[in-house]
Amino acid sequence: MVELTAYGHKFELDEKTDIKYTKQISDIFELASISSSYTNSFSIPKTPNNTMIMEQLGIVGDTSQVPYSKVPSNLSNYGYTIFNNGWLSVKDTTDRYNISCMDGVVDFFKMIENKTMGIDLNLSNFNHEKNIATVIASFDNEYYKYIFADYNGKNEGIFEDEEGINIDYQVPDFNIGKLFELVMNTFGQAYDPVNIEDINDLYITYPKNPADVVIESLAASFYLHPFLTGVDSIGGGYYTAAPSQRSWTTSVINEGSLVDNWKYVIEEDGAYRVQVSTEMYAYYESSLGPFSFNPMNIDVLLNGVPIISFMSDPYALVSGEISLYLSQGDIIEYSFKVSPYEFGFAQRLREIHHNGSNLAVYKTNQGNVNLSEAFKDYQIKDFIKEVFIRMGVIPVINSLTKVMRFVPIDELLDTGSAVDWTDKYVRRIKESYVQGSYAQKNIFRHKYNDELDISQNGYLNISNQNLEAEKDLYQSKIYAPELVSYIFPGGVLTKKYKIWERETKEDAEGNLSIDYKGLNGRFYIVKYKLSPVGSYRMVSEVVGASELVEQYPYADSTGTTFDQIVPEKYSAYLGVLNNFRAHEIELALSIDDVIGLDLTRPYYIKQEGMYYILNRIMFNEGKTLVGEFIRINKVLN
C-alpha cells in the first residue's frame, strides 16, 4: 500500500494508485548534470482532506502557494520508505491534482536555484581593505590569500630607490573550500568532506582590479591665516617660525589628534595622502641695491624628517603632496624657514610675508575587496557544479540522514566492491550501442581571453564513428591562464592570469607610457606554492611604502585546468564509453532490494558475464523491475 504525506498530513489516495518511480544518482549519459530519483506524474483526488493539504488549491479564489513552494513529502510502500523528506511538485489541477515527487540531491539544488554567491551568502570573512599590511597578513589567512602571479599589471615597483614586487597589481584569491563550506552551512546541507578535501588547496581569484575606485576620506585639514612678521638682521642659521606663528588658525579633525595645536598625530595604520599649499615669501633689502622678494623653504615633516620639500613662490600659490603608508602615532608637522645669507652678505632680511597655508591629510583606501559585489552574478549552482566537475565526484544524499557524500567516478567502476545480482536476473530485454548524449570528441571547455584559444580544454574521445563529431560536455565559467610565463624574485615561475589590460600611449614629445585598465569577470582557479626562504620586498607605489617578507605564496597552475583534470578524473569512464553497451535487464527484486539499493557500486551478473554500472532502475508495484545497466568492459571467463 502506497502512502504519501506532505507537511505531516497524509493524502487520501485511490484504492489502486499506480506510482512508478525511478531510482538514480547521476545519469552517466549527462555527466555534467545533476540527477535525482523521481516518480512518474500521477493523480490524486480533490477530496476535502487533500484540498486542505494543498491550501485550497484549485478552489475558486484560492491563494495557495503550494505550486511555487518546496513541499516536503514522504513516500512509502507497505511501510518501506521510498522518499524521505522529498520534494512534491504539483503539475496542474483538473478535477484531480496531478503531482510527482523527487528525492536525492534535488532538495539541495532546488534550495540554491537562482541564488548567487554575492547576494545570498554572508561573505564578510572574505571582504577587506587592500593595503600592504593586509596583503602580507593574508599569507596566513584561512579565507583569502594574495597569491602572487602575473596578472598583466606592473609587477615591479620602486620605493625610495628599492625595487620589489608591486602589490598594487596583485589581487586576492579566495579559498574554495571555505566558500563551499559557507554554501553548505548557509543552506543547511550536512556533508561528508571525504573525496573533496582537495578543494581546500584551490583558490578563485578576485575577478577584477580592487582599486578600480580608490576612495579617499579627509582625516584632518588645517589652515594658517596670513601674517606679516618683521625680522631684523639675525646672525647665521635659518629663520624658523616663532612659537606664536606655529599654531593653526582653524582645523577640521575627523580622526587623529593635535599636539600643541600644531603637530598632527596619526590615529591608525594605513595609506594616506598628505597635501600642502602656501603662498609666502621673504622680503630683503640691501644697502647696495633695491629690495627683493625671495622664496622660502617649505617642508612637511614626518617624525622630524622631511617628506615634502619645495621652495615657495613670491608671486603664486605653490603646493606639494605625497602618498605613503603611515603608522599609528606618526607625527606630521608643517615647517617654513629661510636663510638670511642665501642671497649675499649685503642683503638684509626684513620681513616674512605669509598669505595663507593649508595642510590636509587624507586616508586613502587602495581598494575595497568586496566579494559580495564581485560575485553578485555568480550562480551558486554554477560554483557547486564546478567543484563537483573538478573533483570528479557525484553527489549522493542519504535518504534517511540527508547527509551528502561525494562518490568518485573511479569508485563507480571499482569491480572489487561489486554487488552480485546473479540470482536477481530474469532476462536481457534490450541492448543499445549509441548514446546520443556523447560525441566522438567530448569537451570540457574553459573560457579564454583569446576566443580562439583552446589549449587547456579537456577531452574525452570515444571510438564510435556513428556519433557526432564533437560536443561541449561542460562549459566552465572559469578562465584558463595564458601560457606565457613570468619569473618573480626567488626564481618562481607563474603563468599569466589577465586581470589588467595594457595600453601603450605616446605623448606629444613621442614618449611612450603604459596605462593599465582593470578587466571585470575574470575568474581563475589557482593553487599556490611558497617561494624559497629569502628576503623579498613588497612595494606599493600607490601609497609609497614597502615591507620585507621571508616568503610569499605564488600561483601554481598544476591540476587546475581541464587538460590535466580530465585525464586524471575521467579517463576511467572510457572503459564504459568505448565499445559502449547499454543493457535493459529485467530483474526479480523485492521491495527490500529496491529500498536498500546502492547505486554507487558496480553490479555483477553471471549470466551476462559482466560487471555493470547500474544507471537507473524503474519500479512499478506488481510488475517486474527493469534496470538500465551500462557495461564495464571487463569480460569474465
PyMOL commands that set and color helices and strands:
alter all, ss='L'
color gray80, all
select helices_A, chain A and resi 48-53+66-68+106-111+117-120+132-140+167-169+176-186+197-201+243-245+371-374+380-391+409-412+415-417+422-424+562-577+591-595
alter helices_A, ss='H'
color red, helices_A
select strands_A, chain A and resi 2-6+9-10+20-23+38-39+42-45+71-77+80-93+96-102+128-129+144-146+156-159+162-166+172-175+203-205+215-224+227-230+239-240+250-253+257-259+263-265+270-286+289-294+297-302+305-311+318-326+331-338+347-365+368-369+393-397+404-408+419-420+425-432+441-447+458-461+470-479+482-488+492-496+500-506+512-518+525-530+536-540+545-549+553-556+582-587+603-605+610-620+625-632
alter strands_A, ss='S'
color yellow, strands_A
deselect
rebuild
show_as cartoon
